[in-house]
């Protein structure tokens, strides 16, 4: 797999870095500490990233069983 190099800028100074950096540095806790993708690189990464799967809610099932106990407050005697 070919390594991709992206332009980046320093988040503390706001200046563009003189050399492109490897893409995996942005996710690294040490190497990517004070760097960020440029807005154009961020948009390209978002377009490449697949959308997160949506979690479908289960529809409540209709109750098919009828209760066998008499309703409360039913005064009829059998």
mmCIF file of the N, C-alpha and C atoms, coordinates in Angstrom:
data_MODEL
# 
_entry.id   MODEL 
# 
loop_
_atom_site.group_PDB 
_atom_site.id 
_atom_site.type_symbol 
_atom_site.label_atom_id 
_atom_site.label_alt_id 
_atom_site.label_comp_id 
_atom_site.label_asym_id 
_atom_site.label_entity_id 
_atom_site.label_seq_id 
_atom_site.pdbx_PDB_ins_code 
_atom_site.Cartn_x 
_atom_site.Cartn_y 
_atom_site.Cartn_z 
_atom_site.occupancy 
_atom_site.B_iso_or_equiv 
_atom_site.pdbx_formal_charge 
_atom_site.auth_seq_id 
_atom_site.auth_comp_id 
_atom_site.auth_asym_id 
_atom_site.auth_atom_id 
_atom_site.pdbx_PDB_model_num 
ATOM 1   N N  . UNK A 1 1  ? 0.841   -1.171  0.000  1.00 0.00 ? 1  UNK A N  1 
ATOM 2   C CA . UNK A 1 1  ? 0.000   0.000   0.000  1.00 0.00 ? 1  UNK A CA 1 
ATOM 3   C C  . UNK A 1 1  ? 0.890   1.239   0.000  1.00 0.00 ? 1  UNK A C  1 
ATOM 4   N N  . UNK A 1 2  ? 0.594   2.130   -0.870 1.00 0.00 ? 2  UNK A N  1 
ATOM 5   C CA . UNK A 1 2  ? 1.399   3.347   -0.985 1.00 0.00 ? 2  UNK A CA 1 
ATOM 6   C C  . UNK A 1 2  ? 1.038   4.319   0.133  1.00 0.00 ? 2  UNK A C  1 
ATOM 7   N N  . UNK A 1 3  ? 2.032   4.926   0.688  1.00 0.00 ? 3  UNK A N  1 
ATOM 8   C CA . UNK A 1 3  ? 1.833   5.905   1.758  1.00 0.00 ? 3  UNK A CA 1 
ATOM 9   C C  . UNK A 1 3  ? 1.394   7.226   1.145  1.00 0.00 ? 3  UNK A C  1 
ATOM 10  N N  . UNK A 1 4  ? 0.339   7.808   1.702  1.00 0.00 ? 4  UNK A N  1 
ATOM 11  C CA . UNK A 1 4  ? -0.144  9.101   1.217  1.00 0.00 ? 4  UNK A CA 1 
ATOM 12  C C  . UNK A 1 4  ? 0.434   10.199  2.100  1.00 0.00 ? 4  UNK A C  1 
ATOM 13  N N  . UNK A 1 5  ? 0.884   11.265  1.467  1.00 0.00 ? 5  UNK A N  1 
ATOM 14  C CA . UNK A 1 5  ? 1.401   12.423  2.174  1.00 0.00 ? 5  UNK A CA 1 
ATOM 15  C C  . UNK A 1 5  ? 0.444   13.584  1.955  1.00 0.00 ? 5  UNK A C  1 
ATOM 16  N N  . UNK A 1 6  ? 0.098   14.271  3.049  1.00 0.00 ? 6  UNK A N  1 
ATOM 17  C CA . UNK A 1 6  ? -0.864  15.364  2.980  1.00 0.00 ? 6  UNK A CA 1 
ATOM 18  C C  . UNK A 1 6  ? -0.262  16.640  3.539  1.00 0.00 ? 6  UNK A C  1 
ATOM 19  N N  . UNK A 1 7  ? -0.770  17.752  3.041  1.00 0.00 ? 7  UNK A N  1 
ATOM 20  C CA . UNK A 1 7  ? -0.348  19.028  3.613  1.00 0.00 ? 7  UNK A CA 1 
ATOM 21  C C  . UNK A 1 7  ? -1.051  19.205  4.947  1.00 0.00 ? 7  UNK A C  1 
ATOM 22  N N  . UNK A 1 8  ? -0.378  19.832  5.869  1.00 0.00 ? 8  UNK A N  1 
ATOM 23  C CA . UNK A 1 8  ? -0.920  20.009  7.204  1.00 0.00 ? 8  UNK A CA 1 
ATOM 24  C C  . UNK A 1 8  ? -0.500  21.367  7.738  1.00 0.00 ? 8  UNK A C  1 
ATOM 25  N N  . UNK A 1 9  ? -1.129  21.767  8.834  1.00 0.00 ? 9  UNK A N  1 
ATOM 26  C CA . UNK A 1 9  ? -0.695  22.994  9.486  1.00 0.00 ? 9  UNK A CA 1 
ATOM 27  C C  . UNK A 1 9  ? -0.588  22.781  10.982 1.00 0.00 ? 9  UNK A C  1 
ATOM 28  N N  . UNK A 1 10 ? 0.202   23.582  11.610 1.00 0.00 ? 10 UNK A N  1 
ATOM 29  C CA . UNK A 1 10 ? 0.452   23.520  13.032 1.00 0.00 ? 10 UNK A CA 1 
ATOM 30  C C  . UNK A 1 10 ? -0.734  24.165  13.752 1.00 0.00 ? 10 UNK A C  1 
ATOM 31  N N  . UNK A 1 11 ? -1.339  23.448  14.675 1.00 0.00 ? 11 UNK A N  1 
ATOM 32  C CA . UNK A 1 11 ? -2.522  23.975  15.352 1.00 0.00 ? 11 UNK A CA 1 
ATOM 33  C C  . UNK A 1 11 ? -2.186  25.055  16.370 1.00 0.00 ? 11 UNK A C  1 
ATOM 34  N N  . UNK A 1 12 ? -0.971  25.086  16.881 1.00 0.00 ? 12 UNK A N  1 
ATOM 35  C CA . UNK A 1 12 ? -0.622  26.107  17.880 1.00 0.00 ? 12 UNK A CA 1 
ATOM 36  C C  . UNK A 1 12 ? -0.267  27.434  17.218 1.00 0.00 ? 12 UNK A C  1 
ATOM 37  N N  . UNK A 1 13 ? 0.418   27.385  16.082 1.00 0.00 ? 13 UNK A N  1 
ATOM 38  C CA . UNK A 1 13 ? 0.816   28.629  15.413 1.00 0.00 ? 13 UNK A CA 1 
ATOM 39  C C  . UNK A 1 13 ? -0.093  28.981  14.249 1.00 0.00 ? 13 UNK A C  1 
ATOM 40  N N  . UNK A 1 14 ? -0.790  28.001  13.695 1.00 0.00 ? 14 UNK A N  1 
ATOM 41  C CA . UNK A 1 14 ? -1.654  28.243  12.551 1.00 0.00 ? 14 UNK A CA 1 
ATOM 42  C C  . UNK A 1 14 ? -0.921  28.292  11.232 1.00 0.00 ? 14 UNK A C  1 
ATOM 43  N N  . UNK A 1 15 ? 0.375   28.002  11.240 1.00 0.00 ? 15 UNK A N  1 
ATOM 44  C CA . UNK A 1 15 ? 1.173   28.058  10.015 1.00 0.00 ? 15 UNK A CA 1 
ATOM 45  C C  . UNK A 1 15 ? 1.167   26.723  9.294  1.00 0.00 ? 15 UNK A C  1 
ATOM 46  N N  . UNK A 1 16 ? 1.245   26.790  7.985  1.00 0.00 ? 16 UNK A N  1 
ATOM 47  C CA . UNK A 1 16 ? 1.314   25.583  7.173  1.00 0.00 ? 16 UNK A CA 1 
ATOM 48  C C  . UNK A 1 16 ? 2.703   24.969  7.342  1.00 0.00 ? 16 UNK A C  1 
ATOM 49  N N  . UNK A 1 17 ? 2.747   23.630  7.476  1.00 0.00 ? 17 UNK A N  1 
ATOM 50  C CA . UNK A 1 17 ? 4.033   22.955  7.608  1.00 0.00 ? 17 UNK A CA 1 
ATOM 51  C C  . UNK A 1 17 ? 4.765   22.975  6.267  1.00 0.00 ? 17 UNK A C  1 
ATOM 52  N N  . UNK A 1 18 ? 6.088   23.080  6.285  1.00 0.00 ? 18 UNK A N  1 
ATOM 53  C CA . UNK A 1 18 ? 6.836   23.193  5.026  1.00 0.00 ? 18 UNK A CA 1 
ATOM 54  C C  . UNK A 1 18 ? 6.818   21.911  4.192  1.00 0.00 ? 18 UNK A C  1 
ATOM 55  N N  . UNK A 1 19 ? 6.669   20.754  4.826  1.00 0.00 ? 19 UNK A N  1 
ATOM 56  C CA . UNK A 1 19 ? 6.676   19.488  4.102  1.00 0.00 ? 19 UNK A CA 1 
ATOM 57  C C  . UNK A 1 19 ? 5.397   18.717  4.377  1.00 0.00 ? 19 UNK A C  1 
ATOM 58  N N  . UNK A 1 20 ? 4.912   17.978  3.391  1.00 0.00 ? 20 UNK A N  1 
ATOM 59  C CA . UNK A 1 20 ? 3.743   17.122  3.645  1.00 0.00 ? 20 UNK A CA 1 
ATOM 60  C C  . UNK A 1 20 ? 4.092   16.025  4.646  1.00 0.00 ? 20 UNK A C  1 
ATOM 61  N N  . UNK A 1 21 ? 3.103   15.572  5.384  1.00 0.00 ? 21 UNK A N  1 
ATOM 62  C CA . UNK A 1 21 ? 3.317   14.537  6.393  1.00 0.00 ? 21 UNK A CA 1 
ATOM 63  C C  . UNK A 1 21 ? 2.519   13.291  6.011  1.00 0.00 ? 21 UNK A C  1 
ATOM 64  N N  . UNK A 1 22 ? 2.966   12.108  6.460  1.00 0.00 ? 22 UNK A N  1 
ATOM 65  C CA . UNK A 1 22 ? 2.208   10.880  6.169  1.00 0.00 ? 22 UNK A CA 1 
ATOM 66  C C  . UNK A 1 22 ? 0.813   10.945  6.786  1.00 0.00 ? 22 UNK A C  1 
ATOM 67  N N  . UNK A 1 23 ? -0.131  10.353  6.097  1.00 0.00 ? 23 UNK A N  1 
ATOM 68  C CA . UNK A 1 23 ? -1.531  10.429  6.518  1.00 0.00 ? 23 UNK A CA 1 
ATOM 69  C C  . UNK A 1 23 ? -1.763  9.812   7.899  1.00 0.00 ? 23 UNK A C  1 
ATOM 70  N N  . UNK A 1 24 ? -1.045  8.749   8.219  1.00 0.00 ? 24 UNK A N  1 
ATOM 71  C CA . UNK A 1 24 ? -1.286  8.082   9.509  1.00 0.00 ? 24 UNK A CA 1 
ATOM 72  C C  . UNK A 1 24 ? -0.822  8.911   10.705 1.00 0.00 ? 24 UNK A C  1 
ATOM 73  N N  . UNK A 1 25 ? -0.047  9.947   10.490 1.00 0.00 ? 25 UNK A N  1 
ATOM 74  C CA . UNK A 1 25 ? 0.390   10.791  11.597 1.00 0.00 ? 25 UNK A CA 1 
ATOM 75  C C  . UNK A 1 25 ? -0.781  11.524  12.260 1.00 0.00 ? 25 UNK A C  1 
ATOM 76  N N  . UNK A 1 26 ? -1.826  11.843  11.504 1.00 0.00 ? 26 UNK A N  1 
ATOM 77  C CA . UNK A 1 26 ? -2.932  12.616  12.059 1.00 0.00 ? 26 UNK A CA 1 
ATOM 78  C C  . UNK A 1 26 ? -3.660  11.851  13.159 1.00 0.00 ? 26 UNK A C  1 
ATOM 79  N N  . UNK A 1 27 ? -3.683  10.525  13.077 1.00 0.00 ? 27 UNK A N  1 
ATOM 80  C CA . UNK A 1 27 ? -4.359  9.709   14.082 1.00 0.00 ? 27 UNK A CA 1 
ATOM 81  C C  . UNK A 1 27 ? -3.428  9.255   15.201 1.00 0.00 ? 27 UNK A C  1 
ATOM 82  N N  . UNK A 1 28 ? -2.149  9.554   15.094 1.00 0.00 ? 28 UNK A N  1 
ATOM 83  C CA . UNK A 1 28 ? -1.167  9.115   16.082 1.00 0.00 ? 28 UNK A CA 1 
ATOM 84  C C  . UNK A 1 28 ? -1.170  10.075  17.274 1.00 0.00 ? 28 UNK A C  1 
ATOM 85  N N  . UNK A 1 29 ? -1.162  9.551   18.519 1.00 0.00 ? 29 UNK A N  1 
ATOM 86  C CA . UNK A 1 29 ? -1.243  10.433  19.686 1.00 0.00 ? 29 UNK A CA 1 
ATOM 87  C C  . UNK A 1 29 ? -0.020  11.328  19.885 1.00 0.00 ? 29 UNK A C  1 
ATOM 88  N N  . UNK A 1 30 ? 1.159   10.890  19.440 1.00 0.00 ? 30 UNK A N  1 
ATOM 89  C CA . UNK A 1 30 ? 2.366   11.701  19.638 1.00 0.00 ? 30 UNK A CA 1 
ATOM 90  C C  . UNK A 1 30 ? 2.710   12.490  18.381 1.00 0.00 ? 30 UNK A C  1 
ATOM 91  N N  . UNK A 1 31 ? 2.767   11.799  17.240 1.00 0.00 ? 31 UNK A N  1 
ATOM 92  C CA . UNK A 1 31 ? 3.167   12.462  16.003 1.00 0.00 ? 31 UNK A CA 1 
ATOM 93  C C  . UNK A 1 31 ? 2.128   13.482  15.533 1.00 0.00 ? 31 UNK A C  1 
ATOM 94  N N  . UNK A 1 32 ? 0.874   13.246  15.820 1.00 0.00 ? 32 UNK A N  1 
ATOM 95  C CA . UNK A 1 32 ? -0.171  14.154  15.370 1.00 0.00 ? 32 UNK A CA 1 
ATOM 96  C C  . UNK A 1 32 ? -0.646  15.120  16.430 1.00 0.00 ? 32 UNK A C  1 
ATOM 97  N N  . UNK A 1 33 ? 0.164   15.331  17.455 1.00 0.00 ? 33 UNK A N  1 
ATOM 98  C CA . UNK A 1 33 ? -0.265  16.147  18.586 1.00 0.00 ? 33 UNK A CA 1 
ATOM 99  C C  . UNK A 1 33 ? -0.619  17.583  18.188 1.00 0.00 ? 33 UNK A C  1 
ATOM 100 N N  . UNK A 1 34 ? 0.227   18.262  17.452 1.00 0.00 ? 34 UNK A N  1 
ATOM 101 C CA . UNK A 1 34 ? -0.019  19.668  17.122 1.00 0.00 ? 34 UNK A CA 1 
ATOM 102 C C  . UNK A 1 34 ? -0.214  19.902  15.634 1.00 0.00 ? 34 UNK A C  1 
ATOM 103 N N  . UNK A 1 35 ? -0.679  18.887  14.912 1.00 0.00 ? 35 UNK A N  1 
ATOM 104 C CA . UNK A 1 35 ? -0.915  19.076  13.485 1.00 0.00 ? 35 UNK A CA 1 
ATOM 105 C C  . UNK A 1 35 ? -2.368  18.776  13.161 1.00 0.00 ? 35 UNK A C  1 
ATOM 106 N N  . UNK A 1 36 ? -2.825  19.381  12.098 1.00 0.00 ? 36 UNK A N  1 
ATOM 107 C CA . UNK A 1 36 ? -4.188  19.157  11.637 1.00 0.00 ? 36 UNK A CA 1 
ATOM 108 C C  . UNK A 1 36 ? -4.184  19.197  10.119 1.00 0.00 ? 36 UNK A C  1 
ATOM 109 N N  . UNK A 1 37 ? -5.148  18.490  9.537  1.00 0.00 ? 37 UNK A N  1 
ATOM 110 C CA . UNK A 1 37 ? -5.299  18.529  8.086  1.00 0.00 ? 37 UNK A CA 1 
ATOM 111 C C  . UNK A 1 37 ? -5.758  19.915  7.667  1.00 0.00 ? 37 UNK A C  1 
ATOM 112 N N  . UNK A 1 38 ? -5.426  20.276  6.447  1.00 0.00 ? 38 UNK A N  1 
ATOM 113 C CA . UNK A 1 38 ? -5.964  21.519  5.896  1.00 0.00 ? 38 UNK A CA 1 
ATOM 114 C C  . UNK A 1 38 ? -7.439  21.291  5.617  1.00 0.00 ? 38 UNK A C  1 
ATOM 115 N N  . UNK A 1 39 ? -8.233  22.329  5.521  1.00 0.00 ? 39 UNK A N  1 
ATOM 116 C CA . UNK A 1 39 ? -9.661  22.138  5.262  1.00 0.00 ? 39 UNK A CA 1 
ATOM 117 C C  . UNK A 1 39 ? -9.938  21.304  4.005  1.00 0.00 ? 39 UNK A C  1 
ATOM 118 N N  . UNK A 1 40 ? -9.145  21.483  2.972  1.00 0.00 ? 40 UNK A N  1 
ATOM 119 C CA . UNK A 1 40 ? -9.336  20.711  1.746  1.00 0.00 ? 40 UNK A CA 1 
ATOM 120 C C  . UNK A 1 40 ? -9.036  19.234  1.997  1.00 0.00 ? 40 UNK A C  1 
ATOM 121 N N  . UNK A 1 41 ? -7.981  18.944  2.760  1.00 0.00 ? 41 UNK A N  1 
ATOM 122 C CA . UNK A 1 41 ? -7.631  17.555  3.068  1.00 0.00 ? 41 UNK A CA 1 
ATOM 123 C C  . UNK A 1 41 ? -8.678  16.930  3.983  1.00 0.00 ? 41 UNK A C  1 
ATOM 124 N N  . UNK A 1 42 ? -9.243  17.712  4.922  1.00 0.00 ? 42 UNK A N  1 
ATOM 125 C CA . UNK A 1 42 ? -10.297 17.212  5.792  1.00 0.00 ? 42 UNK A CA 1 
ATOM 126 C C  . UNK A 1 42 ? -11.539 16.839  4.993  1.00 0.00 ? 42 UNK A C  1 
ATOM 127 N N  . UNK A 1 43 ? -11.896 17.668  4.023  1.00 0.00 ? 43 UNK A N  1 
ATOM 128 C CA . UNK A 1 43 ? -13.071 17.394  3.189  1.00 0.00 ? 43 UNK A CA 1 
ATOM 129 C C  . UNK A 1 43 ? -12.845 16.148  2.333  1.00 0.00 ? 43 UNK A C  1 
ATOM 130 N N  . UNK A 1 44 ? -11.637 15.988  1.821  1.00 0.00 ? 44 UNK A N  1 
ATOM 131 C CA . UNK A 1 44 ? -11.328 14.811  1.006  1.00 0.00 ? 44 UNK A CA 1 
ATOM 132 C C  . UNK A 1 44 ? -11.375 13.545  1.851  1.00 0.00 ? 44 UNK A C  1 
ATOM 133 N N  . UNK A 1 45 ? -10.896 13.611  3.084  1.00 0.00 ? 45 UNK A N  1 
ATOM 134 C CA . UNK A 1 45 ? -10.914 12.445  3.968  1.00 0.00 ? 45 UNK A CA 1 
ATOM 135 C C  . UNK A 1 45 ? -12.349 12.087  4.343  1.00 0.00 ? 45 UNK A C  1 
ATOM 136 N N  . UNK A 1 46 ? -13.186 13.080  4.548  1.00 0.00 ? 46 UNK A N  1 
ATOM 137 C CA . UNK A 1 46 ? -14.581 12.814  4.892  1.00 0.00 ? 46 UNK A CA 1 
ATOM 138 C C  . UNK A 1 46 ? -15.320 12.188  3.715  1.00 0.00 ? 46 UNK A C  1 
ATOM 139 N N  . UNK A 1 47 ? -14.968 12.596  2.504  1.00 0.00 ? 47 UNK A N  1 
ATOM 140 C CA . UNK A 1 47 ? -15.616 12.034  1.317  1.00 0.00 ? 47 UNK A CA 1 
ATOM 141 C C  . UNK A 1 47 ? -15.174 10.594  1.092  1.00 0.00 ? 47 UNK A C  1 
ATOM 142 N N  . UNK A 1 48 ? -13.938 10.260  1.438  1.00 0.00 ? 48 UNK A N  1 
ATOM 143 C CA . UNK A 1 48 ? -13.416 8.906   1.261  1.00 0.00 ? 48 UNK A CA 1 
ATOM 144 C C  . UNK A 1 48 ? -13.946 7.951   2.311  1.00 0.00 ? 48 UNK A C  1 
ATOM 145 N N  . UNK A 1 49 ? -14.204 8.460   3.495  1.00 0.00 ? 49 UNK A N  1 
ATOM 146 C CA . UNK A 1 49 ? -14.621 7.624   4.612  1.00 0.00 ? 49 UNK A CA 1 
ATOM 147 C C  . UNK A 1 49 ? -16.047 7.134   4.386  1.00 0.00 ? 49 UNK A C  1 
ATOM 148 N N  . UNK A 1 50 ? -16.289 5.833   4.512  1.00 0.00 ? 50 UNK A N  1 
ATOM 149 C CA . UNK A 1 50 ? -17.665 5.350   4.315  1.00 0.00 ? 50 UNK A CA 1 
ATOM 150 C C  . UNK A 1 50 ? -18.572 5.843   5.444  1.00 0.00 ? 50 UNK A C  1 
ATOM 151 N N  . UNK A 1 51 ? -19.808 6.032   5.101  1.00 0.00 ? 51 UNK A N  1 
ATOM 152 C CA . UNK A 1 51 ? -20.773 6.520   6.094  1.00 0.00 ? 51 UNK A CA 1 
ATOM 153 C C  . UNK A 1 51 ? -20.963 5.472   7.179  1.00 0.00 ? 51 UNK A C  1 
ATOM 154 N N  . UNK A 1 52 ? -21.160 5.932   8.382  1.00 0.00 ? 52 UNK A N  1 
ATOM 155 C CA . UNK A 1 52 ? -21.380 5.021   9.504  1.00 0.00 ? 52 UNK A CA 1 
ATOM 156 C C  . UNK A 1 52 ? -22.722 4.322   9.316  1.00 0.00 ? 52 UNK A C  1 
ATOM 157 N N  . UNK A 1 53 ? -22.769 3.043   9.604  1.00 0.00 ? 53 UNK A N  1 
ATOM 158 C CA . UNK A 1 53 ? -24.045 2.346   9.443  1.00 0.00 ? 53 UNK A CA 1 
ATOM 159 C C  . UNK A 1 53 ? -25.070 2.869   10.439 1.00 0.00 ? 53 UNK A C  1 
ATOM 160 N N  . UNK A 1 54 ? -26.271 3.024   9.953  1.00 0.00 ? 54 UNK A N  1 
ATOM 161 C CA . UNK A 1 54 ? -27.325 3.515   10.840 1.00 0.00 ? 54 UNK A CA 1 
ATOM 162 C C  . UNK A 1 54 ? -27.941 2.336   11.566 1.00 0.00 ? 54 UNK A C  1 
ATOM 163 N N  . UNK A 1 55 ? -28.290 2.572   12.765 1.00 0.00 ? 55 UNK A N  1 
ATOM 164 C CA . UNK A 1 55 ? -28.876 1.515   13.574 1.00 0.00 ? 55 UNK A CA 1 
ATOM 165 C C  . UNK A 1 55 ? -30.389 1.617   13.458 1.00 0.00 ? 55 UNK A C  1 
ATOM 166 N N  . UNK A 1 56 ? -30.970 0.609   12.858 1.00 0.00 ? 56 UNK A N  1 
ATOM 167 C CA . UNK A 1 56 ? -32.415 0.628   12.671 1.00 0.00 ? 56 UNK A CA 1 
ATOM 168 C C  . UNK A 1 56 ? -33.099 0.168   13.953 1.00 0.00 ? 56 UNK A C  1 
ATOM 169 N N  . UNK A 1 57 ? -34.162 0.853   14.279 1.00 0.00 ? 57 UNK A N  1 
ATOM 170 C CA . UNK A 1 57 ? -34.911 0.491   15.473 1.00 0.00 ? 57 UNK A CA 1 
ATOM 171 C C  . UNK A 1 57 ? -35.878 -0.621  15.119 1.00 0.00 ? 57 UNK A C  1 
ATOM 172 N N  . UNK A 1 58 ? -35.993 -1.553  15.984 1.00 0.00 ? 58 UNK A N  1 
ATOM 173 C CA . UNK A 1 58 ? -36.936 -2.646  15.767 1.00 0.00 ? 58 UNK A CA 1 
ATOM 174 C C  . UNK A 1 58 ? -38.345 -2.132  16.010 1.00 0.00 ? 58 UNK A C  1 
ATOM 175 N N  . UNK A 1 59 ? -39.246 -2.506  15.134 1.00 0.00 ? 59 UNK A N  1 
ATOM 176 C CA . UNK A 1 59 ? -40.628 -2.091  15.312 1.00 0.00 ? 59 UNK A CA 1 
ATOM 177 C C  . UNK A 1 59 ? -41.271 -2.990  16.362 1.00 0.00 ? 59 UNK A C  1 
ATOM 178 N N  . UNK A 1 60 ? -42.061 -2.427  17.241 1.00 0.00 ? 60 UNK A N  1 
ATOM 179 C CA . UNK A 1 60 ? -42.684 -3.264  18.266 1.00 0.00 ? 60 UNK A CA 1 
ATOM 180 C C  . UNK A 1 60 ? -43.672 -4.233  17.611 1.00 0.00 ? 60 UNK A C  1 
ATOM 181 N N  . UNK A 1 61 ? -43.645 -5.459  18.070 1.00 0.00 ? 61 UNK A N  1 
ATOM 182 C CA . UNK A 1 61 ? -44.533 -6.475  17.515 1.00 0.00 ? 61 UNK A CA 1 
ATOM 183 C C  . UNK A 1 61 ? -45.914 -6.327  18.142 1.00 0.00 ? 61 UNK A C  1 
ATOM 184 N N  . UNK A 1 62 ? -46.920 -6.541  17.301 1.00 0.00 ? 62 UNK A N  1 
ATOM 185 C CA . UNK A 1 62 ? -48.289 -6.470  17.795 1.00 0.00 ? 62 UNK A CA 1 
ATOM 186 C C  . UNK A 1 62 ? -48.537 -7.661  18.709 1.00 0.00 ? 62 UNK A C  1 
ATOM 187 N N  . UNK A 1 63 ? -49.267 -7.429  19.747 1.00 0.00 ? 63 UNK A N  1 
ATOM 188 C CA . UNK A 1 63 ? -49.548 -8.491  20.698 1.00 0.00 ? 63 UNK A CA 1 
ATOM 189 C C  . UNK A 1 63 ? -50.684 -9.353  20.152 1.00 0.00 ? 63 UNK A C  1 
ATOM 190 N N  . UNK A 1 64 ? -50.421 -10.619 19.976 1.00 0.00 ? 64 UNK A N  1 
ATOM 191 C CA . UNK A 1 64 ? -51.426 -11.499 19.389 1.00 0.00 ? 64 UNK A CA 1 
ATOM 192 C C  . UNK A 1 64 ? -52.129 -12.339 20.444 1.00 0.00 ? 64 UNK A C  1 
ATOM 193 N N  . UNK A 1 65 ? -51.564 -12.477 21.610 1.00 0.00 ? 65 UNK A N  1 
ATOM 194 C CA . UNK A 1 65 ? -52.181 -13.285 22.657 1.00 0.00 ? 65 UNK A CA 1 
ATOM 195 C C  . UNK A 1 65 ? -53.223 -12.461 23.397 1.00 0.00 ? 65 UNK A C  1 
ATOM 196 N N  . UNK A 1 66 ? -54.320 -13.092 23.747 1.00 0.00 ? 66 UNK A N  1 
ATOM 197 C CA . UNK A 1 66 ? -55.335 -12.408 24.543 1.00 0.00 ? 66 UNK A CA 1 
ATOM 198 C C  . UNK A 1 66 ? -55.175 -12.849 25.994 1.00 0.00 ? 66 UNK A C  1 
ATOM 199 N N  . UNK A 1 67 ? -55.359 -11.948 26.906 1.00 0.00 ? 67 UNK A N  1 
ATOM 200 C CA . UNK A 1 67 ? -55.199 -12.332 28.315 1.00 0.00 ? 67 UNK A CA 1 
ATOM 201 C C  . UNK A 1 67 ? -56.328 -13.286 28.736 1.00 0.00 ? 67 UNK A C  1 
ATOM 202 N N  . UNK A 1 68 ? -56.026 -14.242 29.586 1.00 0.00 ? 68 UNK A N  1 
ATOM 203 C CA . UNK A 1 68 ? -57.011 -15.212 30.032 1.00 0.00 ? 68 UNK A CA 1 
ATOM 204 C C  . UNK A 1 68 ? -57.644 -14.800 31.359 1.00 0.00 ? 68 UNK A C  1 
ATOM 205 N N  . UNK A 1 69 ? -57.017 -13.921 32.085 1.00 0.00 ? 69 UNK A N  1 
ATOM 206 C CA . UNK A 1 69 ? -57.560 -13.486 33.372 1.00 0.00 ? 69 UNK A CA 1 
ATOM 207 C C  . UNK A 1 69 ? -58.622 -12.426 33.123 1.00 0.00 ? 69 UNK A C  1 
ATOM 208 N N  . UNK A 1 70 ? -59.680 -12.403 33.942 1.00 0.00 ? 70 UNK A N  1 
ATOM 209 C CA . UNK A 1 70 ? -60.711 -11.374 33.770 1.00 0.00 ? 70 UNK A CA 1 
ATOM 210 C C  . UNK A 1 70 ? -60.141 -9.997  34.105 1.00 0.00 ? 70 UNK A C  1 
ATOM 211 N N  . UNK A 1 71 ? -60.723 -8.996  33.524 1.00 0.00 ? 71 UNK A N  1 
ATOM 212 C CA . UNK A 1 71 ? -60.271 -7.640  33.769 1.00 0.00 ? 71 UNK A CA 1 
ATOM 213 C C  . UNK A 1 71 ? -60.556 -7.263  35.206 1.00 0.00 ? 71 UNK A C  1 
ATOM 214 N N  . UNK A 1 72 ? -59.742 -6.405  35.779 1.00 0.00 ? 72 UNK A N  1 
ATOM 215 C CA . UNK A 1 72 ? -59.971 -5.982  37.153 1.00 0.00 ? 72 UNK A CA 1 
ATOM 216 C C  . UNK A 1 72 ? -61.230 -5.134  37.222 1.00 0.00 ? 72 UNK A C  1 
ATOM 217 N N  . UNK A 1 73 ? -61.991 -5.298  38.273 1.00 0.00 ? 73 UNK A N  1 
ATOM 218 C CA . UNK A 1 73 ? -63.231 -4.563  38.418 1.00 0.00 ? 73 UNK A CA 1 
ATOM 219 C C  . UNK A 1 73 ? -64.418 -5.278  37.777 1.00 0.00 ? 73 UNK A C  1 
ATOM 220 N N  . UNK A 1 74 ? -64.178 -6.462  37.268 1.00 0.00 ? 74 UNK A N  1 
ATOM 221 C CA . UNK A 1 74 ? -65.259 -7.235  36.663 1.00 0.00 ? 74 UNK A CA 1 
ATOM 222 C C  . UNK A 1 74 ? -66.022 -7.924  37.786 1.00 0.00 ? 74 UNK A C  1 
ATOM 223 N N  . UNK A 1 75 ? -67.283 -7.545  37.978 1.00 0.00 ? 75 UNK A N  1 
ATOM 224 C CA . UNK A 1 75 ? -68.054 -8.069  39.096 1.00 0.00 ? 75 UNK A CA 1 
ATOM 225 C C  . UNK A 1 75 ? -68.891 -9.295  38.719 1.00 0.00 ? 75 UNK A C  1 
ATOM 226 N N  . UNK A 1 76 ? -68.893 -9.677  37.482 1.00 0.00 ? 76 UNK A N  1 
ATOM 227 C CA . UNK A 1 76 ? -69.712 -10.843 37.094 1.00 0.00 ? 76 UNK A CA 1 
ATOM 228 C C  . UNK A 1 76 ? -69.140 -12.115 37.690 1.00 0.00 ? 76 UNK A C  1 
ATOM 229 N N  . UNK A 1 77 ? -70.043 -12.976 38.127 1.00 0.00 ? 77 UNK A N  1 
ATOM 230 C CA . UNK A 1 77 ? -69.624 -14.256 38.678 1.00 0.00 ? 77 UNK A CA 1 
ATOM 231 C C  . UNK A 1 77 ? -69.912 -15.323 37.631 1.00 0.00 ? 77 UNK A C  1 
ATOM 232 N N  . UNK A 1 78 ? -69.114 -16.306 37.588 1.00 0.00 ? 78 UNK A N  1 
ATOM 233 C CA . UNK A 1 78 ? -69.318 -17.380 36.620 1.00 0.00 ? 78 UNK A CA 1 
ATOM 234 C C  . UNK A 1 78 ? -70.176 -18.442 37.169 1.00 0.00 ? 78 UNK A C  1 
# 
